[in-house]
Amino acid sequence: MEDHLEHYLKNTRVSKSAIQSRLIHPFTNLKYPSRSAFLLLRKYANDFFSSGAEPRFIALAGLRGVGKTTLMWHTAEYIYNNHQTNIFFFNVNILKSIGISLYQVLEEFQRQILKKRFVEATEPITLLFDEVHDDENWANTLKILYEDARSAFILCTGSSALHLNQTVDLARRWRIEKIYPFKFNEFISAKTHPEHKGKMIPPEKDLSKFLKEALFYAETANESFKKIQDLKTKVDNYFLKIESNSSYNLRELIQGFISYQNIPSFLFYKDKYTITDSILDLLKRVILEDIQKLKPSYIEHVKIERLLLRLAASDELNTEKLSQILGLRQNEINDIIKILADAEILNILFPYGGIDARVVKNKKAFFMSPSLRRALLSTLFGKDLPEHYRGKLLEDIVVLYLRRILVEGILSFVSGEDQVNPDFVIETRDTPILLEVGTKKSSSRQVTKSKIKCRYGILVSEGISEPNLIENAIKLPLRWFLLL
């Protein structure tokens, strides 16, 4: 074990060539484009290395395959080129495989590499930890590290937000940044990157921010629509850059993004069947590995798979009905749902209304990535989904976007038998906004005829070609919404 540890420690120092090897595609020889979250991590690094500002301990958490490790290496490259080169990398999964704890390796790191205790160090240092949750005592070890290594900028990755945030000791010491699947403009930048020999199609500057303000924070529909019209030139310019290249079809890009390639690790896959199989394998790994870390006592893998398949076909969480169909106790279903949300597989929404509505009525489950639902449904329907389920994929992507850009708790769905109701309620300002989603919808009846008092409604649909304002509802093309 000592030989393994000594060899491991010698390879912890990060060189420029090592960083480049992590960031350059082996076939195209092009550098992977950075995610939008990199801008925030760059700011944290600048603030720390210029003035010692917090946060200096950042955790990247999210679904498998969303690019947490690559994002960490982009940050390491920036630090190496702009601040300091004392950067060290610890792959915790490898430590686990050779039977060495994170605490042990950090103790030996101080003795053999640093030649001093962390508390004695005054020069800046960067410490990178990948898959930190693979160590059983990671939380306590990192708490000690944070307290002792005052001159260290610490960046780590983990598989799920709650698992990383479940300790009170660490809650006040670090900053968790949740890493989501691609936004559409990130997907386009990454997709066009190799074809353009590194000259990717970038997002329009501040378009997402302005579109968010226009859609969700205007006082009236007229004000919202006016702000949307003001953005038309920016939006048209962006789509023109895509469509001016004969090798791209915008509709096909959008469909591919929603169904298959919103998870970054599948970007360079060409075959849809291979992507589907890989996504199903990803789900298996989450169930068999990540959930075991979230709840080690839970071993009913088949029950989780059965419930996921059921939710892919029908997202409303009526625990009484599911209990009868699946042969599970209601409290067991609630436990599984919570585990799946903690593992970043599901986004759970509550019904619109007061506390009573949230407690008594059913919840709804949306998939963190529509590609997860698409892969599960493929086991039932093959490659051609019925139109109804394509609509479910759109709902998943809309919820993913809204969860990313809106404060937790202001997004809900409408529960009840009345069919004249929208899909979602967004509670901004004094009265909410109603939002309806559809594949070919062009009628805004669901939002204009609803009995819920609102400022205005929004219809997002593939069946709309240009933004329009009718009655008190804004009709928005899906492709516009995807630029948020």
C-alpha positions, 0 to 999 in steps of 0.5 A: 500500500505504501508503494501505491500511495507514494506513486499516487502522490508523485502524480498529484501535481498538475502540469500544463500538459496534463490540463491540456490532455483533459481538455482536448478531444483526442480525435479532433484535437480541438479543445472542449468549449467551456460551459456557462458555469465556468464564468462564475467559477472564474470569478470565484478564482479571481476573487480568492487569488486577488484578495482572499475572498470567499467562497474558496471551497466550491463543490460541483454537483449534478447528474452523471455526464453533465460535465462536472469534471471537464468544468473543473479542468477548465477552471484549473487551466484558468488558474494555472494561466492567470494566478499560480501553478501549485495545483494538485489533483486527487481522483478519489475513485482511484484512492478507493480502488487501492484501499487508501482513504482521502484523510490518509492521502492528505496526511501523506501529501503534507509530509511528502509533497508539501513538506509542511502542515496545511496550517503552516502554508502561506503560499496559494495552492489549488486542490482538485478532488474528483468524485469526492463522495467515493470516500466514506469519510469525505465530509469530515476530511474536507471540513478539516482541510478547509479549516487548516488549508487557509491559503487553498482554493478547493474545487471538488465534484460529486454526483448529487447535490444532497449527498454533497450537502447533507452535512451541517458542518460543511454547509457554511464552509462551501458553496455548491454549484449545481451543474445542469444539462446543456442549455441550447446555446451551450449545445450549439457552441459545443456542436459547432465547435469541431465542424468550425475548427474551433470557431464555434457559434457563441451565444448572443451576449446577455440575450438569456438575461434580457429574455428572462426579464421580458418573459417573467418579470413584466407587469403586463402582457403588453410590456412583456411583448414589447420587450420581446420585440426589442430582442427580435434582432438579437434572436434572428441574428443568432438563428441566422448564424446557425441556418446560414451553414448548409450542414445544419437544420435548426429543427433537427438540431432542436429535436436532437438536443431535446431527445438525445444530446442535452447531456454533454457526455453524449455530444460526440455520439452519432448513433441514436441507438447507442445514445439510448443504450448509454443513457439507460446504462447511466440510469443503471449506474445512478441506481446501483452506485449513486443511490447506494451512497445516498441511502446505503440501506436501500437495495430494492433496485428493481422497484426503482426501475419499475417506478421510473418506467411508470413515471416516464409514461405518466408523471403525476404522483398519485401514491395511492394509485401507484401503490396498487399498480406497483405493489409498493407501500405509499411511504415506500413510493415517497421514499423512492421519489425523494431518493430519485430527486436527490440523485438528480434524476427527477425534478419534483413540482408541487401543485399551485396553492397554499400549504394545504394544497402542497400537503394533500394533493399529488405532486408531479415528477419531471425528468432532469433531462428529457433524454432520460424519459426518452430512453426509458420510453424507448423500451416500450415504444422503440424509436418512434414516440407517440405524439403525446410523449413528445409533449412530455419531453418538452415539459421536461426541458421547460421545467429544467430551464425554469428550475435553472433560472428561477428561485426555488419554490415559485414554479408549480403546476395546476392540479384538478379535473378542470381541463381549462388550465395551464401546465405551470404557474410562475409566481413572480410579482404580486400575481403569477404568470401562467405557462402552457407547453405544447408540440403543435399547439397554437391556441392559448385557450389553456391560459386565457380561459383559466380561472387562476388570476394572473398578470398574463399567460405564455404559450410555448410551442413548436407550432408557433413560428414568431412571437405574437400577442393575442388577448392576454397571452404571449405566443412564443416559439419553442426555439425562442424559449430555448435561448433563456 
